[in-house]
Amino acid sequence: MHIFFSGIGGAGIGPLALIAKKAGYEVSGSDKQDSQYISNLKKNGISNLYIGQSEADIAKIHAEHPIDWLVYSSALPKENPNHPELKFAIENNIKHSKRDELLNEILIQKKLNLIAVAGTHGKTTTTAMVIWLFRQLNIPVSYSVGAKISFGDMGNYDPESEYFVYECDEFDRNFLSFEPYMSLITGVTWDHHEIYPTRSEYQQAFSDFVGQSSQTVLWQEDFEYLGLTPSDNLLVQDSGLIKNKKYHIELPGLYNRLDAWLAIVAVNKLTDTPVEKLIHLIDIFPGSSRRMEQIVKNLFSDYAHTPEKITGAMSVALEMAEKNNQKLVIVYEPLTNRRMHYMASQHYSVFDGAAKIYWVPSYLAREDSSQHVLTPTELIKSLSPELQEIAKPMEFNDELEQTIKDHVGAGDMVVCLSGGGGASLDEWLRSKFGKV
């Protein structure tokens, strides 16, 4: 079967393309812009792809070897209902769907049990941790994770595996397409307001997801927030035990330790491996790309882009900075203008502990054209008076580059928070400071 992936450079579509290739399917694809993810796909043998997403290019691929199935990202029809690739598929009677339908097909065909990691924040790290534990136990595993990891590809299919570990996103209600063997809920806070206009709709979607899962690992706080009913299928965890360090997980950052515990509970349940052994293995977890990833000495990139994610990243960064007797400097790029119209006020104290904050323009994607684009100067006003005193609006220019160099040279810890993909702060940082 020949599968064409539209938006193949995305964090959801790219890993699925890798999985399809390793599972024996012919794979081709496109994206509207080049990126480090595209380069990674090419390194993994997916060479039949192009940048630009034109009808002429997909027609050429189809003429050379007919496409059987077009898989597109959730954003594609929202951004352009008349997208040329989708239009071509419809006109040529090519099967077309979002990624969930193809993944369900692979799960059925390969007889895999789905381990789905969902939540507003912590999904990528927890998914990577579950994969890490399986790998350390020498248990074959297939998976899809939304970031590069040092111990494997972003997507993998192992013909010997029993389980498929999946970072299961709630955007566009994607996660409701699955019936997991086990789900992990990493934390729930209202997000994706364009999909879920009210908090109750967001909560209901997660409640439905839990109902579709054979068993679920989650925190007591989320159990209560979602209004769930006690059940033998719910493995409800007490976060206080982790906060009070009853279990001696040595990873830096409280939120890393919380994510680690969910991964430990899940793998313990699935494999009967003693908790003590799993704690030892998780303590040597190497992390994943853009999760407090060091670019050069004293300069880090992190994917945090909601208040909860920022709080988690700050907890890790502050522990690291305190340990090394450093000042903490933050460079922040919000993810989307539409989010900031809902979430700006929630940033009031999230950067507490920082010595300096540099706020750059928001990364724009799937925007509402009727909304005013909030500037860094406007958004800084959402911070507490104390944080406003140390915050400065900045642009992607030579001044920002030199400012970062000055802080790094002075021995400060500089953490750049960026949720975007191609052309984001993260990619700008790598282009200026050398790590790709």
C-alpha positions as CSV (number, residue, x, y, z in Angstrom):
1,M,0.0,0.0,0.0
2,H,1.3,3.5,-0.9
3,I,0.5,6.1,1.8
4,F,1.0,9.8,1.2
5,F,1.4,12.0,4.3
6,S,0.4,15.6,4.0
7,G,2.1,17.7,6.7
8,I,4.8,15.0,7.1
9,G,7.1,17.3,9.0
10,G,4.6,17.6,11.9
11,A,5.2,16.1,15.3
12,G,2.1,13.9,14.9
13,I,2.3,12.9,11.2
14,G,6.1,12.5,11.0
15,P,6.4,9.7,13.5
16,L,3.4,7.9,11.9
17,A,5.1,8.1,8.5
18,L,8.2,6.4,10.1
19,I,6.0,3.7,11.6
20,A,4.3,3.0,8.3
21,K,7.6,2.7,6.5
22,K,9.0,0.3,9.1
23,A,5.7,-1.7,9.0
24,G,6.2,-2.3,5.3
25,Y,4.1,0.4,3.6
26,E,5.4,2.6,0.8
27,V,5.6,6.2,2.1
28,S,5.7,9.6,0.4
29,G,4.7,13.0,1.6
30,S,4.9,16.8,1.7
31,D,5.0,19.8,4.0
32,K,4.6,23.5,3.6
33,Q,8.0,24.2,5.0
34,D,11.4,22.6,5.5
35,S,12.4,21.8,9.1
36,Q,14.6,19.6,11.3
37,Y,11.8,17.0,11.3
38,I,12.0,16.8,7.5
39,S,15.8,16.3,7.7
40,N,15.2,13.5,10.3
41,L,12.7,11.7,8.0
42,K,15.2,11.9,5.1
43,K,17.9,10.4,7.3
44,N,15.5,7.5,8.1
45,G,15.0,6.7,4.4
46,I,11.8,8.7,3.5
47,S,13.1,10.5,0.5
48,N,10.0,10.8,-1.7
49,L,8.7,14.0,-0.3
50,Y,8.6,17.7,-1.3
51,I,8.2,21.1,0.2
52,G,5.3,23.3,-1.0
53,Q,2.2,21.1,-1.1
54,S,1.0,21.7,-4.6
55,E,-1.4,19.8,-6.8
56,A,1.3,19.3,-9.5
57,D,3.7,17.7,-7.1
58,I,1.2,15.2,-5.6
59,A,0.0,14.4,-9.2
60,K,3.5,13.6,-10.2
61,I,4.0,11.2,-7.3
62,H,0.6,9.6,-8.0
63,A,1.5,9.2,-11.7
64,E,4.7,7.4,-10.8
65,H,3.1,5.1,-8.3
66,P,-0.6,5.4,-7.5
67,I,-1.4,6.7,-4.0
68,D,-3.8,4.4,-2.1
69,W,-4.3,6.5,1.0
70,L,-3.7,10.2,1.8
71,V,-3.2,10.9,5.5
72,Y,-3.4,14.6,6.6
73,S,-2.8,16.6,9.8
74,S,-5.8,17.9,11.7
75,A,-4.7,21.4,10.9
76,L,-4.9,21.0,7.1
77,P,-8.7,21.2,6.5
78,K,-9.0,23.9,9.1
79,E,-6.4,26.1,7.5
80,N,-7.6,25.4,3.9
81,P,-10.8,23.4,3.2
82,N,-9.8,23.5,-0.5
83,H,-6.2,22.4,0.1
84,P,-4.8,21.2,-3.3
85,E,-3.7,17.8,-2.0
86,L,-7.0,17.0,-0.3
87,K,-8.8,18.3,-3.4
88,F,-6.6,16.0,-5.6
89,A,-7.4,13.0,-3.4
90,I,-11.1,13.7,-3.6
91,E,-11.1,14.2,-7.4
92,N,-9.1,11.0,-7.9
93,N,-11.1,8.8,-5.5
94,I,-8.1,8.3,-3.2
95,K,-8.9,7.2,0.3
96,H,-8.2,10.1,2.7
97,S,-8.3,10.5,6.4
98,K,-6.7,12.0,9.5
99,R,-3.9,10.1,11.2
100,D,-6.1,8.3,13.7
101,E,-7.8,6.1,11.1
102,L,-4.5,4.8,9.7
103,L,-3.0,4.2,13.2
104,N,-6.1,2.2,14.2
105,E,-5.6,0.2,11.0
106,I,-2.0,-0.6,11.9
107,L,-3.0,-1.5,15.5
108,I,-5.6,-4.0,14.1
109,Q,-3.4,-5.4,11.4
110,K,-0.4,-5.9,13.6
111,K,-2.4,-7.0,16.7
112,L,-1.0,-4.4,19.0
113,N,-2.3,-3.3,22.4
114,L,-2.5,0.5,22.6
115,I,-0.9,2.3,25.6
116,A,-2.1,5.9,25.1
117,V,-0.6,8.9,27.0
118,A,-3.0,11.8,27.1
119,G,-3.2,15.1,29.0
120,T,-2.9,18.9,28.7
121,H,0.8,18.8,29.7
122,G,3.5,16.2,30.2
123,K,2.4,13.9,27.3
124,T,5.7,13.8,25.4
125,T,7.9,13.3,28.4
126,T,5.7,10.6,29.9
127,T,5.5,8.8,26.6
128,A,9.2,8.9,26.2
129,M,9.7,7.6,29.7
130,V,7.4,4.6,29.1
131,I,9.3,3.8,25.9
132,W,12.6,4.2,27.8
133,L,11.5,1.7,30.5
134,F,10.4,-0.9,27.9
135,R,13.7,-0.4,26.1
136,Q,15.8,-0.8,29.3
137,L,13.9,-4.0,30.1
138,N,14.7,-5.3,26.6
139,I,10.9,-5.7,25.9
140,P,10.1,-5.0,22.2
141,V,7.9,-2.0,21.8
142,S,6.3,0.0,19.0
143,Y,5.6,3.7,19.6
144,S,5.0,7.3,18.4
145,V,6.3,10.2,20.3
146,G,6.1,13.9,19.4
147,A,9.8,14.8,19.9
148,K,13.2,13.4,18.9
149,I,14.7,11.1,21.5
150,S,18.3,10.0,21.9
151,F,17.5,6.3,22.3
152,G,15.4,5.8,19.2
153,D,13.4,7.3,16.3
154,M,10.3,9.4,16.9
155,G,8.2,6.6,15.5
156,N,9.0,2.9,15.5
157,Y,7.4,-0.4,14.6
158,D,8.8,-3.6,16.0
159,P,7.3,-6.8,14.6
160,E,8.0,-8.6,17.9
161,S,6.1,-6.0,20.0
162,E,2.9,-6.6,22.0
163,Y,2.4,-2.9,22.9
164,F,2.2,0.4,21.0
165,V,2.9,3.5,23.1
166,Y,1.3,6.6,21.7
167,E,1.3,10.2,22.6
168,C,-2.4,10.7,22.2
169,D,-3.4,14.3,21.6
170,E,-6.7,15.8,22.5
171,F,-6.5,18.5,19.7
172,D,-9.4,18.1,17.2
173,R,-10.6,15.3,19.6
174,N,-8.0,12.9,18.1
175,F,-7.8,10.8,21.2
176,L,-11.5,9.9,21.1
177,S,-10.8,7.8,18.0
178,F,-9.1,5.1,20.2
179,E,-10.0,2.5,22.7
180,P,-6.7,2.0,24.6
181,Y,-5.7,-1.1,26.5
182,M,-4.2,1.3,29.0
183,S,-4.3,5.1,29.1
184,L,-2.2,7.5,31.2
185,I,-3.6,10.9,32.1
186,T,-0.7,13.3,32.8
187,G,-2.8,16.3,33.9
188,V,-5.9,18.1,32.7
189,T,-6.3,21.9,32.4
190,W,-8.6,23.5,29.8
191,D,-6.8,24.1,26.5
192,H,-7.5,24.2,22.7
193,H,-10.4,26.6,23.2
194,E,-11.2,26.7,19.5
195,I,-12.1,23.0,19.7
196,Y,-13.5,23.0,23.2
197,P,-15.3,26.4,23.7
198,T,-16.1,25.6,27.4
199,R,-14.2,24.0,30.2
200,S,-16.9,21.4,30.7
201,E,-16.6,20.3,27.1
202,Y,-12.9,19.8,27.6
203,Q,-13.5,17.8,30.8
204,Q,-16.2,15.7,29.1
205,A,-13.9,14.8,26.3
206,F,-11.3,13.4,28.8
207,S,-14.0,11.7,30.8
208,D,-15.1,10.0,27.5
209,F,-11.6,9.0,26.8
210,V,-11.2,7.4,30.2
211,G,-14.5,5.5,29.5
212,Q,-13.1,4.2,26.3
213,S,-9.9,2.8,28.0
214,S,-9.8,-0.6,29.5
215,Q,-7.7,0.8,32.4
216,T,-6.4,4.3,33.2
217,V,-3.5,5.6,35.4
218,L,-4.2,9.1,36.6
219,W,-3.8,11.5,39.5
220,Q,-6.3,12.0,42.3
221,E,-6.6,15.7,41.3
222,D,-7.6,14.8,37.7
223,F,-10.0,12.0,39.0
224,E,-11.8,14.7,40.9
225,Y,-11.5,17.4,38.2
226,L,-13.2,15.1,35.7
227,G,-15.9,14.0,38.1
228,L,-15.1,10.3,37.6
229,T,-16.7,7.4,39.5
230,P,-14.4,5.0,41.4
231,S,-13.7,1.9,39.5
232,D,-11.3,-1.1,39.5
233,N,-10.2,0.1,36.0
234,L,-8.9,3.4,37.5
235,L,-5.4,3.3,39.0
236,V,-5.7,6.6,40.9
237,Q,-2.3,8.0,42.2
238,D,-1.6,10.3,45.1
239,S,0.7,13.1,43.9
240,G,1.5,14.0,47.5
241,L,3.6,10.9,47.8
242,I,5.9,12.1,45.0
243,K,5.9,15.7,46.3
244,N,7.0,14.5,49.7
245,K,9.6,12.2,48.1
246,K,8.3,9.0,49.6
247,Y,9.6,7.3,46.4
248,H,13.1,8.4,45.8
249,I,13.1,9.4,42.2
250,E,16.2,11.5,41.5
251,L,15.2,13.3,38.3
252,P,15.4,17.1,38.5
253,G,12.1,19.0,38.7
254,L,8.9,18.0,40.5
255,Y,6.9,17.7,37.2
256,N,9.5,15.3,35.8
257,R,9.2,13.2,38.9
258,L,5.4,13.2,38.6
259,D,5.6,12.1,34.9
260,A,8.1,9.4,35.9
261,W,5.8,8.0,38.5
262,L,2.9,7.5,36.0
263,A,5.3,5.8,33.6
264,I,6.6,3.5,36.5
265,V,3.0,2.6,37.6
266,A,2.0,1.7,34.0
267,V,5.1,-0.4,33.2
268,N,4.9,-2.1,36.6
269,K,1.2,-3.1,35.9
270,L,2.1,-4.2,32.3
271,T,5.3,-6.2,33.0
272,D,5.3,-7.0,36.8
273,T,8.7,-5.4,37.0
274,P,9.4,-4.3,40.7
275,V,8.9,-0.6,41.3
276,E,12.4,-0.3,42.8
277,K,14.0,-1.5,39.6
278,L,11.8,0.9,37.5
279,I,12.8,3.8,39.7
280,H,16.5,3.0,39.2
281,L,15.9,2.8,35.4
282,I,13.9,6.1,35.3
283,D,16.7,7.9,37.2
284,I,19.0,7.5,34.2
285,F,16.3,8.6,31.7
286,P,18.2,10.8,29.2
287,G,15.3,13.1,28.3
288,S,13.9,14.0,24.9
289,S,14.5,16.8,22.4
290,R,13.3,20.3,23.5
291,R,12.7,19.1,27.1
292,M,15.4,21.2,28.9
293,E,17.7,20.2,26.0
294,Q,21.2,21.8,26.2
295,I,22.0,23.6,22.9
296,V,25.5,24.8,24.1
297,K,26.9,25.3,27.6
298,N,24.4,27.3,29.7
299,L,21.8,27.6,26.9
300,F,18.7,25.3,26.9
301,S,15.6,24.9,24.8
302,D,12.3,23.7,26.2
303,Y,8.9,23.1,24.6
304,A,6.8,24.6,27.4
305,H,4.0,26.7,26.0
306,T,1.1,26.7,28.4
307,P,1.1,28.0,32.0
308,E,1.2,24.5,33.4
309,K,4.0,23.4,31.1
310,I,6.0,26.6,32.0
311,T,5.5,25.9,35.7
312,G,6.9,22.4,35.1
313,A,9.9,23.7,33.1
314,M,10.6,26.4,35.7
315,S,10.7,23.8,38.4
316,V,13.4,21.9,36.6
317,A,15.3,25.0,35.6
318,L,15.3,26.5,39.0
319,E,16.6,23.3,40.6
320,M,19.4,23.2,38.0
321,A,20.3,26.8,38.4
322,E,20.3,26.6,42.2
323,K,22.5,23.6,42.1
324,N,25.1,25.4,39.8
325,N,24.7,28.7,41.6
326,Q,23.4,30.5,38.4
327,K,21.0,33.2,37.6
328,L,18.0,32.0,35.5
329,V,17.2,33.9,32.4
330,I,14.1,33.2,30.3
331,V,13.4,33.8,26.6
332,Y,9.7,33.2,25.9
333,E,7.9,32.7,22.7
334,P,4.1,32.0,23.3
335,L,2.5,29.3,21.1
336,T,-0.2,31.0,19.0
337,N,-2.0,34.4,19.4
338,R,-5.4,32.7,19.8
339,R,-4.1,30.8,22.9
340,M,-2.8,34.0,24.4
341,H,-6.2,35.7,24.1
342,Y,-7.4,33.1,26.6
343,M,-4.3,32.4,28.6
344,A,-2.3,35.7,29.0
345,S,-3.6,36.4,32.5
346,Q,-2.5,32.9,33.6
347,H,1.1,33.9,33.1
348,Y,1.0,36.3,36.1
349,S,3.5,34.4,38.3
350,V,4.7,31.5,36.2
351,F,8.2,33.0,35.7
352,D,8.8,33.5,39.5
353,G,12.4,32.9,40.3
354,A,13.8,34.2,37.0
355,A,16.4,37.0,37.0
356,K,15.4,38.3,33.6
357,I,12.7,37.6,31.0
358,Y,12.9,38.4,27.3
359,W,9.5,38.1,25.6
360,V,9.4,37.6,21.8
361,P,6.4,37.6,19.3
362,S,4.0,34.7,19.5
363,Y,4.4,31.7,17.1
364,L,1.5,32.0,14.8
365,A,-0.5,28.9,13.6
366,R,-4.1,28.2,12.8
367,E,-5.0,31.7,13.9
368,D,-8.3,33.5,14.0
369,S,-7.9,36.4,11.6
370,S,-10.4,38.5,13.5
371,Q,-8.3,38.6,16.6
372,H,-5.8,41.4,17.2
373,V,-2.2,40.0,17.4
374,L,-1.0,40.7,20.9
375,T,2.5,42.1,21.0
376,P,5.2,41.2,23.5
377,T,4.7,44.7,25.1
378,E,1.0,44.1,25.6
379,L,1.5,40.5,26.9
380,I,4.2,41.5,29.4
381,K,1.4,43.5,31.2
382,S,-0.2,40.2,32.2
383,L,2.8,39.5,34.5
384,S,2.9,40.4,38.1
385,P,4.4,43.9,38.8
386,E,7.6,42.2,40.1
387,L,8.0,40.2,36.9
388,Q,7.2,43.2,34.7
389,E,10.2,45.0,36.2
390,I,12.5,42.3,34.8
391,A,10.7,41.6,31.5
392,K,11.7,43.1,28.2
393,P,10.0,42.8,24.7
394,M,12.4,41.6,22.1
395,E,12.5,40.6,18.4
396,F,14.4,37.9,16.5
397,N,17.4,40.0,15.6
398,D,21.1,40.7,16.3
399,E,20.2,42.3,19.6
400,L,18.5,39.1,20.9
401,E,21.4,37.0,19.7
402,Q,24.0,39.2,21.4
403,T,21.9,39.4,24.6
404,I,21.8,35.6,24.9
405,K,25.5,35.4,24.2
406,D,26.2,38.0,27.0
407,H,24.2,36.0,29.5
408,V,25.7,32.7,28.5
409,G,29.2,34.2,28.7
410,A,28.4,35.6,32.1
411,G,27.6,32.1,33.4
412,D,23.8,32.5,33.6
413,M,21.5,29.7,32.7
414,V,19.4,30.8,29.7
415,V,16.2,28.8,29.0
416,C,14.3,29.4,25.8
417,L,10.7,28.4,26.0
418,S,9.1,27.7,22.6
419,G,6.2,25.6,21.5
420,G,6.4,26.2,17.7
421,G,8.0,24.0,15.0
422,G,9.5,25.3,11.8
423,A,10.7,29.0,12.0
424,S,10.1,29.0,15.8
425,L,12.4,30.4,18.5
426,D,13.8,26.9,18.9
427,E,14.9,26.7,15.2
428,W,16.2,30.3,15.3
429,L,18.2,29.4,18.4
430,R,19.8,26.3,16.7
431,S,20.6,28.3,13.6
432,K,22.4,30.9,15.6
433,F,24.1,28.7,18.1
434,G,24.9,25.6,16.0
435,K,23.1,22.6,17.3
436,V,20.6,20.8,15.0
